[in-house]
């Protein structure tokens, strides 16, 4: 069916079309007038990212993805059963059947297993609408048959959400503060034990300036090692050349050589029995005895020197070993004291960090406000939001026109009539006898008042 045929069918069945259209619009208007009125109250909340009651002074920018997740979390908190049940308790709706009917929470079955507060909260959640945008403002809207009650419930939802947010912030920090308080007692005991062990170790070893004592002892050990290395042969026996080249022996040897030379001269001049020869011989023997005695004394002195040097070397080695043991003891004491000092430092740092966390949790657990504030409180609406008479009438008008056109189309399908020549274009299996022109009475074309019509008019 083309547009021309549709217009011709609509013109022929205009009464049906108008009746359906009028009935649909009238039904929508009557239903809109009979439906109970719903008043929607709105409240605006500002969800700020800053927290004025926090010890954290550094402020960081929240990424867009985290901010979107944060806002969605706030919406989930607003629509949670905990917030709705707090509203029920705040407005005492469990004991007010009239208010329950106005907020759409009537019809409770006492025989059921669901508590009445949860029942009312579940019904109220369905009427609560939460809208967010790219800003930090959240819109809460609640509908009820009473404008005053709608505003009260909307404001109650806002206050319940703020209180719940405060509880969610304060309760964990209060628990954390109590936990840190218990932990601080044990950490304080550990810190005192570490400091006592360090103090006892210092007192036991008489350590006042361990680093200085260690440096002095190490320097003394280096001096002993240097002194010992400078006299590596202090205990070695002297050589024969060293003994014979001593000044006293060289003088005696020279005197002996001169006396022997004089003795040889006198042996050629005098006989062996001559008194002078005997005297010179006695002098030579005396010099030889003196040389032998001096040689023995030199060797004995060298042996004594060797023994003294060897004893001194042994004493130096013993002293160096003793000093080395003392240095090792100081090094071990320094290592042990470093461990004890490190343990005490760790215990102190852990205690300080725990104390800082405790103070932060203790301060934040006493917070009186959150980063959520009421921007615009809800007021009783002057006009109902539902039903919308004009909107419903407009929708009914469109629906009625569609229903009318559908009815006309169905009637044309079951009752086909020829109104235009285009109706004969289809295969209707009817022979075509003639085509009538536009009706023109014969009286308009022939003279005489008694001329009758030759054919009836079409239609």
Protein Blocks (a to p, Z undefined) as FASTA:
>chain_A
ZZklmmmmmmmmmmmmmmmmmmmmmmmmmmmmmpccdddddddddddfbdfkbcblbdcd
ddfklmmmmmmmmmmmmmpmklmmmmmmmnommlmmklmmmnopghiafkbmbdfklmmm
mmmmmmpccdddfblbdcdddddfbfklmmmmmmmmmmmmmmmmmmmmmmmmmmmmmmmm
mmmmmmmmmmmmmmmmmmmmmmmnopablmlmmmmmmmmmmmmmmmmmmmmmlmgccdfk
lmmmpmklmmmmmmmmmmmmmmmmmmmmmcfkbmklmmmmmmmmmmmmmmmmmmmmmmmm
mmmmmmmmmmmmmmmmmmmmmmmmmmmmmmmmmmmmmmmmmmmmmmmmmmmmmmmmmmmm
mmmmmccbdfbdcfbdcdddfbdfbdcfklmmmmmmmmmmmmmmmmmmmmmmmmccdfbf
klmmpcnhpacfbdcdddddfklmpgcjkbccfbdceZZ
